[in-house]
Amino acid sequence: MLLIWNTLSSKIVGTKRKINPKSLQNLRPGKSPGRTTLHESTKSRHGVSLTDEGWSGVQEAAKKYGYSVSEFLEQIGRGNLAILELEAIEAFQDALDLAEAQTAIAEARLVGVRPLEDVLSEIGLED
């Protein structure tokens, strides 16, 4: 398992790297002059344990939608991004396909259907 914020924890303890005070200011709304924060709440650190595959998936999903991992999780937690099961998406797509097919059939019935032979004859491609 991989502890997501393990490297951040080592920075706080100061085992290998120095802490940049401006980085910490950015986590506190109103503490950094000239910068606005996305949310009016103060951020705090949280640890999450994931498999390497799970962590890679979270990173890829965040990048795909233009978020950092932190902001991606924030948006999910605030209900601004929805997680949908693949089966639900496929069922929705199937319902849309069925509705489109039914509409096409209804429109064809209104216009009328002509035999293929008649259409080919009109455009000069008779068998």
Phi and psi in radians as a Rosetta constraint file:
Dihedral C 1 N 2 CA 2 C 2 CIRCULARHARMONIC -2.098 0.35
Dihedral N 2 CA 2 C 2 N 3 CIRCULARHARMONIC 2.205 0.35
Dihedral C 2 N 3 CA 3 C 3 CIRCULARHARMONIC -1.503 0.35
Dihedral N 3 CA 3 C 3 N 4 CIRCULARHARMONIC 2.006 0.35
Dihedral C 3 N 4 CA 4 C 4 CIRCULARHARMONIC -0.981 0.35
Dihedral N 4 CA 4 C 4 N 5 CIRCULARHARMONIC -0.853 0.35
Dihedral C 4 N 5 CA 5 C 5 CIRCULARHARMONIC -1.676 0.35
Dihedral N 5 CA 5 C 5 N 6 CIRCULARHARMONIC 0.376 0.35
Dihedral C 5 N 6 CA 6 C 6 CIRCULARHARMONIC -1.005 0.35
Dihedral N 6 CA 6 C 6 N 7 CIRCULARHARMONIC -0.767 0.35
Dihedral C 6 N 7 CA 7 C 7 CIRCULARHARMONIC -1.167 0.35
Dihedral N 7 CA 7 C 7 N 8 CIRCULARHARMONIC -0.592 0.35
Dihedral C 7 N 8 CA 8 C 8 CIRCULARHARMONIC -1.179 0.35
Dihedral N 8 CA 8 C 8 N 9 CIRCULARHARMONIC -0.655 0.35
Dihedral C 8 N 9 CA 9 C 9 CIRCULARHARMONIC -1.103 0.35
Dihedral N 9 CA 9 C 9 N 10 CIRCULARHARMONIC -0.700 0.35
Dihedral C 9 N 10 CA 10 C 10 CIRCULARHARMONIC -1.159 0.35
Dihedral N 10 CA 10 C 10 N 11 CIRCULARHARMONIC -0.519 0.35
Dihedral C 10 N 11 CA 11 C 11 CIRCULARHARMONIC -1.189 0.35
Dihedral N 11 CA 11 C 11 N 12 CIRCULARHARMONIC -0.688 0.35
Dihedral C 11 N 12 CA 12 C 12 CIRCULARHARMONIC -1.142 0.35
Dihedral N 12 CA 12 C 12 N 13 CIRCULARHARMONIC -0.745 0.35
Dihedral C 12 N 13 CA 13 C 13 CIRCULARHARMONIC -1.201 0.35
Dihedral N 13 CA 13 C 13 N 14 CIRCULARHARMONIC -0.509 0.35
Dihedral C 13 N 14 CA 14 C 14 CIRCULARHARMONIC 1.457 0.35
Dihedral N 14 CA 14 C 14 N 15 CIRCULARHARMONIC 0.489 0.35
Dihedral C 14 N 15 CA 15 C 15 CIRCULARHARMONIC -1.210 0.35
Dihedral N 15 CA 15 C 15 N 16 CIRCULARHARMONIC -0.668 0.35
Dihedral C 15 N 16 CA 16 C 16 CIRCULARHARMONIC -2.235 0.35
Dihedral N 16 CA 16 C 16 N 17 CIRCULARHARMONIC -0.515 0.35
Dihedral C 16 N 17 CA 17 C 17 CIRCULARHARMONIC -2.184 0.35
Dihedral N 17 CA 17 C 17 N 18 CIRCULARHARMONIC 2.683 0.35
Dihedral C 17 N 18 CA 18 C 18 CIRCULARHARMONIC -1.466 0.35
Dihedral N 18 CA 18 C 18 N 19 CIRCULARHARMONIC 2.683 0.35
Dihedral C 18 N 19 CA 19 C 19 CIRCULARHARMONIC -1.570 0.35
Dihedral N 19 CA 19 C 19 N 20 CIRCULARHARMONIC 2.284 0.35
Dihedral C 19 N 20 CA 20 C 20 CIRCULARHARMONIC -1.519 0.35
Dihedral N 20 CA 20 C 20 N 21 CIRCULARHARMONIC 1.985 0.35
Dihedral C 20 N 21 CA 21 C 21 CIRCULARHARMONIC -1.035 0.35
Dihedral N 21 CA 21 C 21 N 22 CIRCULARHARMONIC -0.532 0.35
Dihedral C 21 N 22 CA 22 C 22 CIRCULARHARMONIC -1.184 0.35
Dihedral N 22 CA 22 C 22 N 23 CIRCULARHARMONIC -0.564 0.35
Dihedral C 22 N 23 CA 23 C 23 CIRCULARHARMONIC -1.094 0.35
Dihedral N 23 CA 23 C 23 N 24 CIRCULARHARMONIC -0.730 0.35
Dihedral C 23 N 24 CA 24 C 24 CIRCULARHARMONIC -1.212 0.35
Dihedral N 24 CA 24 C 24 N 25 CIRCULARHARMONIC -0.592 0.35
Dihedral C 24 N 25 CA 25 C 25 CIRCULARHARMONIC -1.088 0.35
Dihedral N 25 CA 25 C 25 N 26 CIRCULARHARMONIC -0.611 0.35
Dihedral C 25 N 26 CA 26 C 26 CIRCULARHARMONIC -1.131 0.35
Dihedral N 26 CA 26 C 26 N 27 CIRCULARHARMONIC -0.353 0.35
Dihedral C 26 N 27 CA 27 C 27 CIRCULARHARMONIC -1.435 0.35
Dihedral N 27 CA 27 C 27 N 28 CIRCULARHARMONIC -0.221 0.35
Dihedral C 27 N 28 CA 28 C 28 CIRCULARHARMONIC -1.937 0.35
Dihedral N 28 CA 28 C 28 N 29 CIRCULARHARMONIC 1.970 0.35
Dihedral C 28 N 29 CA 29 C 29 CIRCULARHARMONIC -0.997 0.35
Dihedral N 29 CA 29 C 29 N 30 CIRCULARHARMONIC 2.408 0.35
Dihedral C 29 N 30 CA 30 C 30 CIRCULARHARMONIC 1.406 0.35
Dihedral N 30 CA 30 C 30 N 31 CIRCULARHARMONIC -0.075 0.35
Dihedral C 30 N 31 CA 31 C 31 CIRCULARHARMONIC -1.608 0.35
Dihedral N 31 CA 31 C 31 N 32 CIRCULARHARMONIC -0.270 0.35
Dihedral C 31 N 32 CA 32 C 32 CIRCULARHARMONIC -1.925 0.35
Dihedral N 32 CA 32 C 32 N 33 CIRCULARHARMONIC 1.966 0.35
Dihedral C 32 N 33 CA 33 C 33 CIRCULARHARMONIC -1.147 0.35
Dihedral N 33 CA 33 C 33 N 34 CIRCULARHARMONIC 2.404 0.35
Dihedral C 33 N 34 CA 34 C 34 CIRCULARHARMONIC 1.472 0.35
Dihedral N 34 CA 34 C 34 N 35 CIRCULARHARMONIC -0.109 0.35
Dihedral C 34 N 35 CA 35 C 35 CIRCULARHARMONIC -2.010 0.35
Dihedral N 35 CA 35 C 35 N 36 CIRCULARHARMONIC 2.355 0.35
Dihedral C 35 N 36 CA 36 C 36 CIRCULARHARMONIC -1.758 0.35
Dihedral N 36 CA 36 C 36 N 37 CIRCULARHARMONIC 2.636 0.35
Dihedral C 36 N 37 CA 37 C 37 CIRCULARHARMONIC -1.770 0.35
Dihedral N 37 CA 37 C 37 N 38 CIRCULARHARMONIC 2.667 0.35
Dihedral C 37 N 38 CA 38 C 38 CIRCULARHARMONIC -1.232 0.35
Dihedral N 38 CA 38 C 38 N 39 CIRCULARHARMONIC -0.653 0.35
Dihedral C 38 N 39 CA 39 C 39 CIRCULARHARMONIC -2.125 0.35
Dihedral N 39 CA 39 C 39 N 40 CIRCULARHARMONIC 2.622 0.35
Dihedral C 39 N 40 CA 40 C 40 CIRCULARHARMONIC -1.479 0.35
Dihedral N 40 CA 40 C 40 N 41 CIRCULARHARMONIC 0.083 0.35
Dihedral C 40 N 41 CA 41 C 41 CIRCULARHARMONIC -1.699 0.35
Dihedral N 41 CA 41 C 41 N 42 CIRCULARHARMONIC 2.617 0.35
Dihedral C 41 N 42 CA 42 C 42 CIRCULARHARMONIC -1.351 0.35
Dihedral N 42 CA 42 C 42 N 43 CIRCULARHARMONIC 2.339 0.35
Dihedral C 42 N 43 CA 43 C 43 CIRCULARHARMONIC -1.486 0.35
Dihedral N 43 CA 43 C 43 N 44 CIRCULARHARMONIC 2.584 0.35
Dihedral C 43 N 44 CA 44 C 44 CIRCULARHARMONIC -2.340 0.35
Dihedral N 44 CA 44 C 44 N 45 CIRCULARHARMONIC 2.837 0.35
Dihedral C 44 N 45 CA 45 C 45 CIRCULARHARMONIC -1.475 0.35
Dihedral N 45 CA 45 C 45 N 46 CIRCULARHARMONIC 2.493 0.35
Dihedral C 45 N 46 CA 46 C 46 CIRCULARHARMONIC -2.399 0.35
Dihedral N 46 CA 46 C 46 N 47 CIRCULARHARMONIC 2.494 0.35
Dihedral C 46 N 47 CA 47 C 47 CIRCULARHARMONIC -1.752 0.35
Dihedral N 47 CA 47 C 47 N 48 CIRCULARHARMONIC 2.461 0.35
Dihedral C 47 N 48 CA 48 C 48 CIRCULARHARMONIC -2.372 0.35
Dihedral N 48 CA 48 C 48 N 49 CIRCULARHARMONIC 2.370 0.35
Dihedral C 48 N 49 CA 49 C 49 CIRCULARHARMONIC -1.825 0.35
Dihedral N 49 CA 49 C 49 N 50 CIRCULARHARMONIC 2.224 0.35
Dihedral C 49 N 50 CA 50 C 50 CIRCULARHARMONIC -2.402 0.35
Dihedral N 50 CA 50 C 50 N 51 CIRCULARHARMONIC 2.778 0.35
Dihedral C 50 N 51 CA 51 C 51 CIRCULARHARMONIC -1.245 0.35
Dihedral N 51 CA 51 C 51 N 52 CIRCULARHARMONIC 2.869 0.35
Dihedral C 51 N 52 CA 52 C 52 CIRCULARHARMONIC -1.047 0.35
Dihedral N 52 CA 52 C 52 N 53 CIRCULARHARMONIC -0.675 0.35
Dihedral C 52 N 53 CA 53 C 53 CIRCULARHARMONIC -1.159 0.35
Dihedral N 53 CA 53 C 53 N 54 CIRCULARHARMONIC -0.718 0.35
Dihedral C 53 N 54 CA 54 C 54 CIRCULARHARMONIC -1.115 0.35
Dihedral N 54 CA 54 C 54 N 55 CIRCULARHARMONIC -0.753 0.35
Dihedral C 54 N 55 CA 55 C 55 CIRCULARHARMONIC -1.105 0.35
Dihedral N 55 CA 55 C 55 N 56 CIRCULARHARMONIC -0.757 0.35
Dihedral C 55 N 56 CA 56 C 56 CIRCULARHARMONIC -1.065 0.35
Dihedral N 56 CA 56 C 56 N 57 CIRCULARHARMONIC -0.706 0.35
Dihedral C 56 N 57 CA 57 C 57 CIRCULARHARMONIC -1.107 0.35
Dihedral N 57 CA 57 C 57 N 58 CIRCULARHARMONIC -0.721 0.35
Dihedral C 57 N 58 CA 58 C 58 CIRCULARHARMONIC -1.131 0.35
Dihedral N 58 CA 58 C 58 N 59 CIRCULARHARMONIC -0.766 0.35
Dihedral C 58 N 59 CA 59 C 59 CIRCULARHARMONIC -1.080 0.35
Dihedral N 59 CA 59 C 59 N 60 CIRCULARHARMONIC -0.774 0.35
Dihedral C 59 N 60 CA 60 C 60 CIRCULARHARMONIC -1.121 0.35
Dihedral N 60 CA 60 C 60 N 61 CIRCULARHARMONIC -0.743 0.35
Dihedral C 60 N 61 CA 61 C 61 CIRCULARHARMONIC -1.126 0.35
Dihedral N 61 CA 61 C 61 N 62 CIRCULARHARMONIC -0.760 0.35
Dihedral C 61 N 62 CA 62 C 62 CIRCULARHARMONIC -1.070 0.35
Dihedral N 62 CA 62 C 62 N 63 CIRCULARHARMONIC -0.806 0.35
Dihedral C 62 N 63 CA 63 C 63 CIRCULARHARMONIC -1.101 0.35
Dihedral N 63 CA 63 C 63 N 64 CIRCULARHARMONIC -0.713 0.35
Dihedral C 63 N 64 CA 64 C 64 CIRCULARHARMONIC -1.009 0.35
Dihedral N 64 CA 64 C 64 N 65 CIRCULARHARMONIC -0.642 0.35
Dihedral C 64 N 65 CA 65 C 65 CIRCULARHARMONIC -1.752 0.35
Dihedral N 65 CA 65 C 65 N 66 CIRCULARHARMONIC 0.165 0.35
Dihedral C 65 N 66 CA 66 C 66 CIRCULARHARMONIC 1.375 0.35
Dihedral N 66 CA 66 C 66 N 67 CIRCULARHARMONIC 0.481 0.35
Dihedral C 66 N 67 CA 67 C 67 CIRCULARHARMONIC -2.024 0.35
Dihedral N 67 CA 67 C 67 N 68 CIRCULARHARMONIC 2.707 0.35
Dihedral C 67 N 68 CA 68 C 68 CIRCULARHARMONIC -1.301 0.35
Dihedral N 68 CA 68 C 68 N 69 CIRCULARHARMONIC 2.877 0.35
Dihedral C 68 N 69 CA 69 C 69 CIRCULARHARMONIC -1.060 0.35
Dihedral N 69 CA 69 C 69 N 70 CIRCULARHARMONIC -0.720 0.35
Dihedral C 69 N 70 CA 70 C 70 CIRCULARHARMONIC -1.042 0.35
Dihedral N 70 CA 70 C 70 N 71 CIRCULARHARMONIC -0.858 0.35
Dihedral C 70 N 71 CA 71 C 71 CIRCULARHARMONIC -1.220 0.35
Dihedral N 71 CA 71 C 71 N 72 CIRCULARHARMONIC -0.591 0.35
Dihedral C 71 N 72 CA 72 C 72 CIRCULARHARMONIC -1.055 0.35
Dihedral N 72 CA 72 C 72 N 73 CIRCULARHARMONIC -0.851 0.35
Dihedral C 72 N 73 CA 73 C 73 CIRCULARHARMONIC -1.146 0.35
Dihedral N 73 CA 73 C 73 N 74 CIRCULARHARMONIC -0.643 0.35
Dihedral C 73 N 74 CA 74 C 74 CIRCULARHARMONIC -1.052 0.35
Dihedral N 74 CA 74 C 74 N 75 CIRCULARHARMONIC -0.805 0.35
Dihedral C 74 N 75 CA 75 C 75 CIRCULARHARMONIC -1.133 0.35
Dihedral N 75 CA 75 C 75 N 76 CIRCULARHARMONIC -0.689 0.35
Dihedral C 75 N 76 CA 76 C 76 CIRCULARHARMONIC -1.124 0.35
Dihedral N 76 CA 76 C 76 N 77 CIRCULARHARMONIC -0.815 0.35
Dihedral C 76 N 77 CA 77 C 77 CIRCULARHARMONIC -1.086 0.35
Dihedral N 77 CA 77 C 77 N 78 CIRCULARHARMONIC -0.568 0.35
Dihedral C 77 N 78 CA 78 C 78 CIRCULARHARMONIC -1.484 0.35
Dihedral N 78 CA 78 C 78 N 79 CIRCULARHARMONIC -0.046 0.35
Dihedral C 78 N 79 CA 79 C 79 CIRCULARHARMONIC 1.413 0.35
Dihedral N 79 CA 79 C 79 N 80 CIRCULARHARMONIC 0.238 0.35
Dihedral C 79 N 80 CA 80 C 80 CIRCULARHARMONIC -1.472 0.35
Dihedral N 80 CA 80 C 80 N 81 CIRCULARHARMONIC -0.335 0.35
Dihedral C 80 N 81 CA 81 C 81 CIRCULARHARMONIC -2.130 0.35
Dihedral N 81 CA 81 C 81 N 82 CIRCULARHARMONIC 2.393 0.35
Dihedral C 81 N 82 CA 82 C 82 CIRCULARHARMONIC -1.844 0.35
Dihedral N 82 CA 82 C 82 N 83 CIRCULARHARMONIC 2.499 0.35
Dihedral C 82 N 83 CA 83 C 83 CIRCULARHARMONIC -1.808 0.35
Dihedral N 83 CA 83 C 83 N 84 CIRCULARHARMONIC 2.073 0.35
Dihedral C 83 N 84 CA 84 C 84 CIRCULARHARMONIC -1.996 0.35
Dihedral N 84 CA 84 C 84 N 85 CIRCULARHARMONIC 2.436 0.35
Dihedral C 84 N 85 CA 85 C 85 CIRCULARHARMONIC -1.266 0.35
Dihedral N 85 CA 85 C 85 N 86 CIRCULARHARMONIC 2.523 0.35
Dihedral C 85 N 86 CA 86 C 86 CIRCULARHARMONIC -1.002 0.35
Dihedral N 86 CA 86 C 86 N 87 CIRCULARHARMONIC -0.676 0.35
Dihedral C 86 N 87 CA 87 C 87 CIRCULARHARMONIC -1.084 0.35
Dihedral N 87 CA 87 C 87 N 88 CIRCULARHARMONIC -0.659 0.35
Dihedral C 87 N 88 CA 88 C 88 CIRCULARHARMONIC -1.176 0.35
Dihedral N 88 CA 88 C 88 N 89 CIRCULARHARMONIC -0.694 0.35
Dihedral C 88 N 89 CA 89 C 89 CIRCULARHARMONIC -1.142 0.35
Dihedral N 89 CA 89 C 89 N 90 CIRCULARHARMONIC -0.767 0.35
Dihedral C 89 N 90 CA 90 C 90 CIRCULARHARMONIC -1.117 0.35
Dihedral N 90 CA 90 C 90 N 91 CIRCULARHARMONIC -0.693 0.35
Dihedral C 90 N 91 CA 91 C 91 CIRCULARHARMONIC -1.114 0.35
Dihedral N 91 CA 91 C 91 N 92 CIRCULARHARMONIC -0.692 0.35
Dihedral C 91 N 92 CA 92 C 92 CIRCULARHARMONIC -1.125 0.35
Dihedral N 92 CA 92 C 92 N 93 CIRCULARHARMONIC -0.776 0.35
Dihedral C 92 N 93 CA 93 C 93 CIRCULARHARMONIC -1.105 0.35
Dihedral N 93 CA 93 C 93 N 94 CIRCULARHARMONIC -0.697 0.35
Dihedral C 93 N 94 CA 94 C 94 CIRCULARHARMONIC -1.083 0.35
Dihedral N 94 CA 94 C 94 N 95 CIRCULARHARMONIC -0.719 0.35
Dihedral C 94 N 95 CA 95 C 95 CIRCULARHARMONIC -1.122 0.35
Dihedral N 95 CA 95 C 95 N 96 CIRCULARHARMONIC -0.705 0.35
Dihedral C 95 N 96 CA 96 C 96 CIRCULARHARMONIC -1.116 0.35
Dihedral N 96 CA 96 C 96 N 97 CIRCULARHARMONIC -0.769 0.35
Dihedral C 96 N 97 CA 97 C 97 CIRCULARHARMONIC -1.058 0.35
Dihedral N 97 CA 97 C 97 N 98 CIRCULARHARMONIC -0.752 0.35
Dihedral C 97 N 98 CA 98 C 98 CIRCULARHARMONIC -1.107 0.35
Dihedral N 98 CA 98 C 98 N 99 CIRCULARHARMONIC -0.755 0.35
Dihedral C 98 N 99 CA 99 C 99 CIRCULARHARMONIC -1.100 0.35
Dihedral N 99 CA 99 C 99 N 100 CIRCULARHARMONIC -0.724 0.35
Dihedral C 99 N 100 CA 100 C 100 CIRCULARHARMONIC -1.129 0.35
Dihedral N 100 CA 100 C 100 N 101 CIRCULARHARMONIC -0.711 0.35
Dihedral C 100 N 101 CA 101 C 101 CIRCULARHARMONIC -1.128 0.35
Dihedral N 101 CA 101 C 101 N 102 CIRCULARHARMONIC -0.738 0.35
Dihedral C 101 N 102 CA 102 C 102 CIRCULARHARMONIC -1.124 0.35
Dihedral N 102 CA 102 C 102 N 103 CIRCULARHARMONIC -0.679 0.35
Dihedral C 102 N 103 CA 103 C 103 CIRCULARHARMONIC -1.125 0.35
Dihedral N 103 CA 103 C 103 N 104 CIRCULARHARMONIC -0.760 0.35
Dihedral C 103 N 104 CA 104 C 104 CIRCULARHARMONIC -1.095 0.35
Dihedral N 104 CA 104 C 104 N 105 CIRCULARHARMONIC -0.705 0.35
Dihedral C 104 N 105 CA 105 C 105 CIRCULARHARMONIC -1.140 0.35
Dihedral N 105 CA 105 C 105 N 106 CIRCULARHARMONIC -0.758 0.35
Dihedral C 105 N 106 CA 106 C 106 CIRCULARHARMONIC -1.099 0.35
Dihedral N 106 CA 106 C 106 N 107 CIRCULARHARMONIC -0.732 0.35
Dihedral C 106 N 107 CA 107 C 107 CIRCULARHARMONIC -1.130 0.35
Dihedral N 107 CA 107 C 107 N 108 CIRCULARHARMONIC -0.686 0.35
Dihedral C 107 N 108 CA 108 C 108 CIRCULARHARMONIC -1.125 0.35
Dihedral N 108 CA 108 C 108 N 109 CIRCULARHARMONIC -0.642 0.35
Dihedral C 108 N 109 CA 109 C 109 CIRCULARHARMONIC -1.176 0.35
Dihedral N 109 CA 109 C 109 N 110 CIRCULARHARMONIC -0.643 0.35
Dihedral C 109 N 110 CA 110 C 110 CIRCULARHARMONIC -1.178 0.35
Dihedral N 110 CA 110 C 110 N 111 CIRCULARHARMONIC -0.747 0.35
Dihedral C 110 N 111 CA 111 C 111 CIRCULARHARMONIC -1.317 0.35
Dihedral N 111 CA 111 C 111 N 112 CIRCULARHARMONIC -0.604 0.35
Dihedral C 111 N 112 CA 112 C 112 CIRCULARHARMONIC 1.777 0.35
Dihedral N 112 CA 112 C 112 N 113 CIRCULARHARMONIC 2.619 0.35
Dihedral C 112 N 113 CA 113 C 113 CIRCULARHARMONIC -1.928 0.35
Dihedral N 113 CA 113 C 113 N 114 CIRCULARHARMONIC 2.356 0.35
Dihedral C 113 N 114 CA 114 C 114 CIRCULARHARMONIC -1.978 0.35
Dihedral N 114 CA 114 C 114 N 115 CIRCULARHARMONIC 2.512 0.35
Dihedral C 114 N 115 CA 115 C 115 CIRCULARHARMONIC -1.084 0.35
Dihedral N 115 CA 115 C 115 N 116 CIRCULARHARMONIC 2.565 0.35
Dihedral C 115 N 116 CA 116 C 116 CIRCULARHARMONIC -1.030 0.35
Dihedral N 116 CA 116 C 116 N 117 CIRCULARHARMONIC -0.644 0.35
Dihedral C 116 N 117 CA 117 C 117 CIRCULARHARMONIC -1.044 0.35
Dihedral N 117 CA 117 C 117 N 118 CIRCULARHARMONIC -0.699 0.35
Dihedral C 117 N 118 CA 118 C 118 CIRCULARHARMONIC -1.133 0.35
Dihedral N 118 CA 118 C 118 N 119 CIRCULARHARMONIC -0.736 0.35
Dihedral C 118 N 119 CA 119 C 119 CIRCULARHARMONIC -1.141 0.35
Dihedral N 119 CA 119 C 119 N 120 CIRCULARHARMONIC -0.792 0.35
Dihedral C 119 N 120 CA 120 C 120 CIRCULARHARMONIC -1.077 0.35
Dihedral N 120 CA 120 C 120 N 121 CIRCULARHARMONIC -0.668 0.35
Dihedral C 120 N 121 CA 121 C 121 CIRCULARHARMONIC -1.125 0.35
Dihedral N 121 CA 121 C 121 N 122 CIRCULARHARMONIC -0.717 0.35
Dihedral C 121 N 122 CA 122 C 122 CIRCULARHARMONIC -1.107 0.35
Dihedral N 122 CA 122 C 122 N 123 CIRCULARHARMONIC -0.627 0.35
Dihedral C 122 N 123 CA 123 C 123 CIRCULARHARMONIC -1.683 0.35
Dihedral N 123 CA 123 C 123 N 124 CIRCULARHARMONIC 0.122 0.35
Dihedral C 123 N 124 CA 124 C 124 CIRCULARHARMONIC 1.405 0.35
Dihedral N 124 CA 124 C 124 N 125 CIRCULARHARMONIC 0.445 0.35
Dihedral C 124 N 125 CA 125 C 125 CIRCULARHARMONIC -2.050 0.35
Dihedral N 125 CA 125 C 125 N 126 CIRCULARHARMONIC 0.788 0.35
Dihedral C 125 N 126 CA 126 C 126 CIRCULARHARMONIC -1.169 0.35
Dihedral N 126 CA 126 C 126 N 127 CIRCULARHARMONIC 2.584 0.35
